[in-house]
Amino acid sequence: MLHLLFYLILLYVVYVFLTAFVLFYLPIQKTCKEHCIYKASSISGDDQGTNQVMLLDDGFESGQARIQMIREAKRMIRLSYYSIQKGKTAEWVLGALIEAADRGVKVQLLLDGICHSLRGPLKDLRYAVANHPNMAIRFYEPFRLFKPWTWHNRLHDKLLLADGRVAVMGGRNIGDKYFADQPPKDFAFDRDVLLYNDKKGKVLDEMEQYFVYLWNHNFTKRTKAVFSKQKAKKGLKLRKKLLRSYQEAVHEKEPFVMSSFNWAADGTSVKQIAFFTNPVERFNKRPLVLKKLNDLAHRAKRSVLIQTPYVIPTRPMKDGLTPLGSGIQTTVVTNSLTATPNPLAFAGYLSTKKELMKTGVHLYEYEGPYSIHAKSMVIDDYLSIIGTYNLDARSSFLNTESILVIDSAPFALSLTQAIERKIAYSILVAKDKEAYKTGSYGQKKKPLMKRLLLNGLSAITVLWRRLI
């Protein structure tokens, strides 16, 4: 019996290796049967000049904006997130959603099916939401034991839509890690953009269409509304707890739930704006966001400024890119060994770092405090890109990703200044080979064991860089 069990486990391990790893290296051809919000030509729209955007660089302020959107909603709130994490701010956002649903607003919550983080105090959230008549929750590509190829197809979007008039998108998930005014140890500096159009413009409509498409896709699992009495009781208990937490915060006038933004007056007008996404596909997606960023970068006449938590330009990514013209100053800001929250991703960066340095890019490594998680780009001081796309293979070929492209010089100036504030806490990576080999280019002493471990991992990650 034990021998049989051993061979079954071994067979499953081989099956996982073939279908979750080897299969992704096969040249599977894609046809454009899937719907995707992607425009290959220019960033234009029929609502030019009517959109207002607001840069949400401060995490606490970004959380406040979400609370106000929920509080002011009258008809529909749609949320698409990679994860909801622990903390009071997450409780207050969820409590505000429940309060909105209680007053008749329809709430749709779409989460990644594996990385949703609904554990601990939030483990019963699906029951709390699904049993409310005005709320629904669904999970994109949940875990399937015998379909390992689905494990890589992750929902990486972070999108909140209210009444088709206002939206927030960017790099932040929901939780204290992104919103707390007193940052926890794992706090991440991130960035969002708020888009407002009182007339419900074309781009906001495209965001709504994208959400609805994901919501109804066959990759998305619908959550049943009827559970066992025990689960229903747990859900009701959690719903009351979250609502009470939010109402107490309002009563005590917690600053997080008491914002009063004026979307029109506080925002910046834009010339043009566009929304782009990756296709919704399994296996290796067509890298549409990567190609769009490449197209936009080639508009540059002077400079390209990039902030990203990870820089792992794998060979498949580089095959679809073409070098920028001479005289274009390219600057990249990413996490250093000291700041990185993701050792495996940083190991992948180390294995490509020397090659990246040879391109002449101005490469900065952020030294802290905390880490940077924002994904942004500025081209020639007028074109801004904010979204969920990391400069790695997962964002290029595996995840759902979305970006907002904004044509506005004032907004680009604000975004540039925000990135420069992180450069002030960064080091310019030396091009001297000896300094690179010894790690002596930094202003802070790098932990020896951590450096040795990551250097070892960097050699190993060459084997699976496409999937990290």
C-alpha positions as CSV (number, residue, x, y, z in Angstrom):
1,M,0.0,0.0,0.0
2,L,2.8,2.4,0.9
3,H,4.6,1.6,-2.4
4,L,1.4,2.4,-4.3
5,L,1.0,5.7,-2.5
6,F,4.7,6.5,-3.2
7,Y,4.3,5.9,-7.0
8,L,1.0,7.9,-7.1
9,I,2.8,10.9,-5.5
10,L,5.7,10.5,-7.8
11,L,3.4,10.3,-10.8
12,Y,1.6,13.5,-9.6
13,V,4.9,15.3,-9.1
14,V,6.0,14.4,-12.7
15,Y,2.5,15.5,-13.9
16,V,2.9,18.9,-12.2
17,F,6.4,19.4,-13.5
18,L,5.3,18.7,-17.1
19,T,2.0,20.8,-17.0
20,A,3.1,23.6,-14.7
21,F,6.6,24.1,-16.1
22,V,7.6,22.3,-19.3
23,L,4.3,23.1,-21.0
24,F,5.1,26.9,-20.7
25,Y,8.2,26.5,-22.9
26,L,6.3,24.9,-25.8
27,P,5.5,27.3,-28.7
28,I,1.8,27.3,-28.4
29,Q,0.2,29.6,-31.0
30,K,-2.5,32.1,-29.9
31,T,-5.4,33.2,-32.0
32,C,-7.2,36.4,-31.2
33,K,-10.5,34.8,-30.3
34,E,-10.5,36.2,-26.8
35,H,-11.8,39.7,-26.1
36,C,-9.2,42.1,-24.8
37,I,-9.3,45.8,-24.1
38,Y,-6.3,46.7,-26.3
39,K,-5.7,49.6,-28.7
40,A,-2.7,49.2,-30.9
41,S,-2.4,52.7,-32.4
42,S,-2.8,55.8,-30.4
43,I,-4.1,57.1,-27.0
44,S,-7.2,58.8,-28.1
45,G,-10.9,58.9,-27.2
46,D,-14.1,60.6,-27.8
47,D,-14.0,62.2,-24.3
48,Q,-10.8,64.1,-24.8
49,G,-10.4,67.0,-22.3
50,T,-13.3,65.9,-20.0
51,N,-11.3,63.5,-17.8
52,Q,-9.7,64.5,-14.5
53,V,-6.9,62.6,-12.9
54,M,-5.5,62.7,-9.4
55,L,-2.1,61.2,-8.4
56,L,-2.4,59.1,-5.2
57,D,1.2,58.7,-4.1
58,D,0.5,58.7,-0.4
59,G,-0.9,55.4,0.8
60,F,-3.1,56.8,3.5
61,E,-4.6,59.3,1.1
62,S,-5.2,56.6,-1.4
63,G,-7.1,54.5,1.1
64,Q,-9.1,57.6,2.0
65,A,-10.0,58.1,-1.6
66,R,-11.4,54.6,-1.8
67,I,-13.5,55.0,1.3
68,Q,-15.0,58.3,-0.1
69,M,-15.8,56.6,-3.5
70,I,-17.6,53.8,-1.6
71,R,-19.4,56.3,0.7
72,E,-20.6,58.4,-2.2
73,A,-21.7,55.5,-4.5
74,K,-25.4,55.4,-5.4
75,R,-25.8,52.4,-7.8
76,M,-22.8,50.1,-8.3
77,I,-19.4,49.4,-6.9
78,R,-17.0,47.0,-8.6
79,L,-13.7,45.9,-7.2
80,S,-11.0,43.7,-8.8
81,Y,-8.0,42.9,-6.6
82,Y,-5.1,40.5,-6.3
83,S,-5.6,40.3,-2.5
84,I,-7.2,41.8,0.6
85,Q,-4.7,41.8,3.4
86,K,-4.9,42.2,7.2
87,G,-5.3,45.3,9.2
88,K,-7.8,47.9,10.3
89,T,-7.8,49.7,7.0
90,A,-9.0,46.5,5.2
91,E,-11.7,46.1,7.8
92,W,-12.9,49.7,7.3
93,V,-12.9,49.4,3.5
94,L,-15.0,46.2,3.8
95,G,-17.2,47.7,6.4
96,A,-17.9,50.7,4.1
97,L,-18.8,48.3,1.3
98,I,-21.3,46.5,3.5
99,E,-22.8,49.8,4.6
100,A,-23.1,50.8,0.9
101,A,-24.8,47.4,0.2
102,D,-27.2,48.0,3.1
103,R,-28.4,51.2,1.6
104,G,-29.1,49.5,-1.8
105,V,-25.8,49.8,-3.7
106,K,-24.8,46.7,-5.7
107,V,-21.3,45.5,-4.8
108,Q,-19.3,43.1,-6.9
109,L,-16.0,41.9,-5.5
110,L,-13.6,39.9,-7.7
111,L,-10.4,38.4,-6.2
112,D,-7.6,36.3,-7.4
113,G,-8.5,32.7,-6.7
114,I,-5.2,31.7,-5.0
115,C,-3.6,34.8,-3.7
116,H,-6.7,36.5,-2.2
117,S,-5.2,36.3,1.3
118,L,-8.6,35.6,2.9
119,R,-7.2,33.9,6.0
120,G,-7.3,34.5,9.7
121,P,-9.9,37.2,10.6
122,L,-11.1,37.4,6.9
123,K,-11.4,33.6,6.2
124,D,-15.2,33.8,6.3
125,L,-15.5,36.9,4.0
126,R,-16.9,34.8,1.1
127,Y,-19.8,33.8,3.3
128,A,-20.3,37.3,4.7
129,V,-20.5,38.8,1.2
130,A,-22.3,36.0,-0.7
131,N,-25.3,36.0,1.8
132,H,-26.0,39.7,1.4
133,P,-28.7,40.4,-1.2
134,N,-26.8,43.3,-2.7
135,M,-23.3,41.8,-2.6
136,A,-21.5,39.1,-4.7
137,I,-18.0,37.7,-4.6
138,R,-16.2,35.6,-7.2
139,F,-12.7,34.2,-7.6
140,Y,-10.6,34.3,-10.7
141,E,-8.9,31.0,-11.5
142,P,-9.1,29.3,-8.1
143,F,-6.8,26.4,-7.2
144,R,-7.4,23.3,-9.2
145,L,-5.3,20.3,-8.0
146,F,-5.3,18.5,-11.3
147,K,-4.9,21.6,-13.6
148,P,-1.5,22.9,-12.6
149,W,-1.3,25.0,-15.8
150,T,-3.9,27.3,-14.2
151,W,-1.8,28.0,-11.2
152,H,0.2,30.7,-13.1
153,N,-2.9,32.5,-14.5
154,R,-3.2,35.1,-11.8
155,L,-5.5,38.2,-11.5
156,H,-3.0,41.0,-10.8
157,D,-5.4,43.9,-11.5
158,K,-6.2,46.4,-8.7
159,L,-9.3,48.3,-9.8
160,L,-12.1,50.1,-8.0
161,L,-15.1,51.5,-10.0
162,A,-18.0,53.5,-8.6
163,D,-21.1,54.4,-10.6
164,G,-19.1,54.5,-13.8
165,R,-17.9,58.0,-12.9
166,V,-14.8,57.5,-10.8
167,A,-12.1,54.8,-10.7
168,V,-8.9,54.1,-8.8
169,M,-6.3,51.8,-10.3
170,G,-2.6,51.2,-9.7
171,G,-0.3,48.9,-7.7
172,R,-2.0,48.8,-4.2
173,N,-4.0,45.9,-2.8
174,I,-6.2,46.5,0.2
175,G,-4.7,46.4,3.6
176,D,-2.4,48.1,6.2
177,K,0.6,47.2,4.1
178,Y,-0.4,49.9,1.7
179,F,-2.7,52.3,3.6
180,A,-1.6,52.5,7.2
181,D,-0.6,55.9,8.5
182,Q,1.7,54.1,11.0
183,P,3.4,51.7,8.6
184,P,3.9,48.0,9.6
185,K,7.2,46.3,9.0
186,D,6.2,45.0,5.6
187,F,4.8,48.4,4.4
188,A,5.3,49.1,0.7
189,F,5.4,52.5,-1.0
190,D,3.0,52.3,-3.9
191,R,1.1,54.5,-6.3
192,D,-2.4,54.8,-7.7
193,V,-4.3,57.2,-10.0
194,L,-7.9,58.3,-9.6
195,L,-9.8,59.0,-12.8
196,Y,-13.0,61.1,-12.7
197,N,-15.5,62.0,-15.4
198,D,-18.9,63.2,-14.5
199,K,-20.2,62.3,-17.9
200,K,-19.0,58.7,-17.7
201,G,-16.4,58.9,-20.4
202,K,-15.1,56.3,-22.9
203,V,-12.2,55.1,-20.8
204,L,-14.3,54.6,-17.7
205,D,-16.7,52.6,-19.8
206,E,-13.8,50.4,-21.1
207,M,-12.8,49.8,-17.5
208,E,-16.3,48.7,-16.7
209,Q,-16.4,46.4,-19.7
210,Y,-13.1,44.8,-18.7
211,F,-14.4,44.1,-15.2
212,V,-17.7,42.6,-16.5
213,Y,-15.7,40.5,-18.9
214,L,-13.6,39.1,-16.1
215,W,-16.6,38.7,-13.8
216,N,-18.4,36.6,-16.3
217,H,-15.4,34.7,-17.7
218,N,-15.3,30.9,-17.5
219,F,-12.0,31.2,-15.6
220,T,-13.9,32.9,-12.8
221,K,-15.7,30.8,-10.2
222,R,-19.1,31.9,-9.0
223,T,-19.7,31.6,-5.3
224,K,-22.9,30.0,-4.3
225,A,-25.3,32.1,-2.2
226,V,-26.5,29.2,0.0
227,F,-24.2,27.6,2.5
228,S,-24.6,25.4,5.5
229,K,-26.1,27.0,8.6
230,Q,-22.8,27.1,10.3
231,K,-21.0,28.9,7.4
232,A,-23.9,31.3,7.0
233,K,-23.8,32.1,10.7
234,K,-20.0,32.7,10.5
235,G,-20.5,35.0,7.5
236,L,-23.2,37.0,9.3
237,K,-21.0,37.4,12.3
238,L,-18.1,38.7,10.3
239,R,-20.4,41.0,8.3
240,K,-21.7,42.6,11.5
241,K,-18.2,42.8,12.9
242,L,-16.9,44.6,9.8
243,L,-19.8,47.0,9.7
244,R,-19.5,47.8,13.4
245,S,-15.8,48.5,13.0
246,Y,-16.5,50.9,10.1
247,Q,-19.4,52.7,11.9
248,E,-17.2,53.1,15.1
249,A,-14.5,54.6,13.0
250,V,-17.0,57.1,11.5
251,H,-18.4,57.9,15.0
252,E,-14.9,58.5,16.3
253,K,-14.0,60.5,13.2
254,E,-11.0,58.4,12.3
255,P,-9.2,60.4,9.6
256,F,-9.1,57.4,7.3
257,V,-12.8,57.4,6.8
258,M,-13.4,61.2,7.0
259,S,-11.9,62.5,3.7
260,S,-13.6,65.2,1.6
261,F,-12.0,65.2,-1.8
262,N,-13.5,67.2,-4.6
263,W,-12.8,65.0,-7.6
264,A,-13.3,67.7,-10.2
265,A,-11.5,70.6,-8.3
266,D,-8.7,68.5,-6.9
267,G,-7.9,66.6,-10.2
268,T,-5.8,67.6,-13.2
269,S,-7.3,67.8,-16.7
270,V,-5.8,65.6,-19.3
271,K,-5.5,65.9,-23.1
272,Q,-5.9,62.2,-23.8
273,I,-6.2,59.0,-21.8
274,A,-6.4,55.3,-22.6
275,F,-6.7,52.0,-20.8
276,F,-4.8,48.9,-21.8
277,T,-4.8,45.3,-20.6
278,N,-3.2,41.9,-21.2
279,P,-5.5,39.4,-22.9
280,V,-7.4,37.0,-20.7
281,E,-5.6,33.7,-21.6
282,R,-4.0,30.7,-20.0
283,F,-0.5,29.5,-20.7
284,N,1.8,32.2,-22.2
285,K,-0.3,35.2,-22.9
286,R,0.4,37.5,-25.9
287,P,2.4,40.3,-24.1
288,L,0.2,43.1,-25.1
289,V,0.9,45.5,-22.2
290,L,4.7,45.0,-22.7
291,K,4.3,45.7,-26.4
292,K,2.3,48.8,-25.7
293,L,4.9,50.1,-23.3
294,N,7.5,49.4,-25.9
295,D,5.5,51.4,-28.5
296,L,5.1,54.3,-26.1
297,A,8.7,54.4,-25.1
298,H,9.7,54.7,-28.8
299,R,7.8,58.0,-28.9
300,A,10.4,59.4,-26.6
301,K,12.7,62.2,-27.9
302,R,14.5,62.9,-24.7
303,S,13.9,60.7,-21.7
304,V,12.1,57.6,-20.3
305,L,11.8,57.3,-16.5
306,I,10.7,54.0,-15.0
307,Q,9.9,52.9,-11.4
308,T,9.3,49.2,-10.8
309,P,9.7,46.9,-7.9
310,Y,11.3,44.2,-10.1
311,V,13.5,44.3,-13.1
312,I,13.9,40.9,-14.7
313,P,14.2,41.3,-18.5
314,T,14.1,37.7,-19.7
315,R,15.0,36.6,-23.2
316,P,11.4,36.1,-24.3
317,M,10.7,39.7,-23.2
318,K,13.7,41.1,-25.0
319,D,12.8,39.3,-28.2
320,G,9.7,41.5,-28.4
321,L,11.5,44.7,-27.7
322,T,13.6,47.0,-29.8
323,P,16.3,49.4,-28.4
324,L,15.5,53.1,-28.0
325,G,17.1,55.6,-30.3
326,S,20.4,57.2,-29.4
327,G,20.3,60.2,-27.1
328,I,17.3,58.9,-25.1
329,Q,18.1,59.0,-21.4
330,T,16.6,55.9,-19.7
331,T,16.4,55.9,-15.9
332,V,15.1,52.9,-13.9
333,V,14.4,52.9,-10.2
334,T,14.0,49.5,-8.4
335,N,14.5,47.8,-5.0
336,S,17.9,47.2,-3.6
337,L,19.1,44.1,-1.8
338,T,18.4,45.9,1.4
339,A,14.8,46.9,0.5
340,T,13.5,44.0,-1.6
341,P,10.5,42.1,-0.1
342,N,10.8,39.4,-2.7
343,P,14.2,37.5,-2.5
344,L,13.3,35.1,-5.4
345,A,12.5,38.0,-7.8
346,F,15.6,39.9,-6.7
347,A,17.7,36.8,-7.4
348,G,16.3,36.9,-10.9
349,Y,17.2,40.6,-11.2
350,L,20.8,39.8,-10.0
351,S,21.2,37.3,-12.9
352,T,20.4,40.0,-15.5
353,K,21.8,43.0,-13.7
354,K,25.2,43.1,-15.4
355,E,23.7,42.9,-18.8
356,L,21.2,45.6,-18.0
357,M,24.1,47.9,-16.8
358,K,25.8,47.5,-20.1
359,T,22.9,49.2,-21.9
360,G,23.8,52.5,-20.4
361,V,20.6,52.8,-18.4
362,H,20.8,55.0,-15.3
363,L,19.9,52.2,-12.8
364,Y,19.0,53.3,-9.2
365,E,18.4,50.9,-6.3
366,Y,16.1,52.1,-3.6
367,E,17.6,51.6,-0.1
368,G,14.6,52.1,2.1
369,P,12.8,52.8,4.3
370,Y,10.5,49.8,3.6
371,S,10.2,48.9,-0.1
372,I,8.8,50.3,-3.4
373,H,5.9,48.5,-5.1
374,A,4.8,51.2,-7.6
375,K,4.8,50.6,-11.3
376,S,5.1,53.8,-13.3
377,M,6.6,55.4,-16.3
378,V,7.1,59.0,-17.6
379,I,8.0,59.7,-21.2
380,D,9.4,63.2,-22.2
381,D,7.7,65.0,-19.4
382,Y,4.2,64.7,-20.8
383,L,3.2,61.0,-21.0
384,S,2.5,59.0,-17.8
385,I,1.8,55.4,-17.3
386,I,0.5,54.0,-14.0
387,G,-0.8,50.4,-13.5
388,T,-0.1,46.9,-12.2
389,Y,2.7,45.9,-14.7
390,N,6.0,44.9,-13.2
391,L,9.1,44.7,-15.5
392,D,9.2,40.9,-15.4
393,A,8.0,37.8,-17.2
394,R,5.0,37.2,-14.9
395,S,3.5,40.5,-15.8
396,S,4.4,40.1,-19.5
397,F,3.2,36.5,-20.1
398,L,1.2,35.1,-17.2
399,N,-0.9,37.6,-15.2
400,T,-3.8,39.8,-16.0
401,E,-2.4,43.3,-16.0
402,S,-3.8,46.8,-16.7
403,I,-2.3,50.2,-17.2
404,L,-3.6,53.8,-17.6
405,V,-1.8,56.0,-20.1
406,I,-2.2,59.7,-19.5
407,D,-1.2,62.6,-21.7
408,S,-0.8,65.6,-19.4
409,A,2.3,67.6,-18.7
410,P,1.2,68.8,-15.2
411,F,0.4,65.2,-14.2
412,A,3.7,64.0,-15.6
413,L,5.5,66.6,-13.6
414,S,3.8,65.4,-10.4
415,L,4.6,61.8,-11.2
416,T,8.2,62.6,-12.0
417,Q,8.6,64.4,-8.7
418,A,7.1,61.4,-6.8
419,I,9.6,59.1,-8.5
420,E,12.5,61.5,-7.7
421,R,11.6,61.4,-4.1
422,K,12.4,57.7,-4.1
423,I,15.6,58.4,-6.1
424,A,16.7,60.6,-3.3
425,Y,16.8,57.4,-1.1
426,S,18.5,55.4,-3.8
427,I,22.0,54.7,-5.1
428,L,23.1,55.0,-8.7
429,V,24.5,51.6,-9.5
430,A,28.2,51.8,-10.4
431,K,29.4,50.7,-13.8
432,D,32.8,49.8,-12.4
433,K,33.1,46.0,-12.7
434,E,35.1,45.6,-9.4
435,A,32.5,47.6,-7.5
436,Y,29.8,45.4,-9.0
437,K,31.5,42.2,-8.1
438,T,32.2,43.1,-4.5
439,G,28.9,44.9,-3.9
440,S,30.8,48.0,-2.7
441,Y,28.8,50.4,-4.8
442,G,26.1,50.9,-2.1
443,Q,26.0,53.4,0.7
444,K,24.8,50.8,3.1
445,K,26.7,47.6,4.1
446,K,24.9,44.6,2.5
447,P,24.2,41.6,4.8
448,L,26.8,39.0,3.8
449,M,24.6,35.9,4.2
450,K,21.7,37.5,2.4
451,R,24.0,38.5,-0.5
452,L,25.5,35.0,-0.7
453,L,22.1,33.4,-0.6
454,L,20.6,35.7,-3.3
455,N,23.7,35.2,-5.5
456,G,23.2,31.5,-5.3
457,L,19.5,31.8,-6.1
458,S,20.3,34.0,-9.1
459,A,22.1,31.2,-10.7
460,I,19.2,28.8,-10.1
461,T,16.5,31.2,-11.3
462,V,18.1,31.2,-14.8
463,L,16.2,27.8,-15.2
464,W,12.8,29.3,-14.5
465,R,13.0,33.0,-15.0
466,R,9.9,33.0,-17.1
467,L,7.8,31.9,-14.1
468,I,9.1,34.0,-11.2
